[in-house]
Amino acid sequence: MAAFADMGPVVRRASRVLAVSDGGRVLMLRGGDPARPGTYIWHAPGGGVDDGEDDHAAAVREFLEETGRVVDLGPLVWDRELDFSFNHVQYHQYEVFFLAHVGAEFEPDTGGHNEIEQAYLSGHGWFSPAELRAVAERDLLAPPDVADRLEELLLEGPPVRTVRVLGAVLP
């Protein structure tokens, strides 16, 4: 483990989907860090961008893997840069968020989850901004300001320029 610490953080790029239903609720997945049992973090579907893949393609692929659904992406609306640890590994990540209007709320199909997702994803839900604030009383949200930013997005529509949202929820 010490050899990894000397190398510095793993640098990665990630792409996520803000899947908004006709009712104005966003799909969030409940995850956790194996190194922090009992701590839950709700986040939008998405994940790492593979070598040679662009952000848009990664968001579509990750959404399919994590929900079983093909998604038609809208505009890029948010980004963030963060440092965090997962399973005792330090990461430096640049992350983008695409908006997608998905119609009716649906039950994600978890059959496409890889081994890591099977180990750390433990639920999902559809949330309004107010419901996200209630979730934040017991669990963490990623990004931490997702409720406020979602509320802005629902009231004002997509921003003219990408909005920078808050970074890591845990060190």
Secondary structure, 3 states (H helix, E strand, C coil): CHHHHHHCCEEEEEEEEEEEECCCCEEEEEEECCCCCCCEEEECCEEECCCCCCHHHHHHHHHHHHHCCCCCCCCEEEEEEEEEEECCEEEEEEEEEEEEEEECCCCCCHHHCCHHHHHHEEEEEEECHHHHHHHCCCCEEECCCHHHHHHHHHHHCCCCCCEECCCCCCC
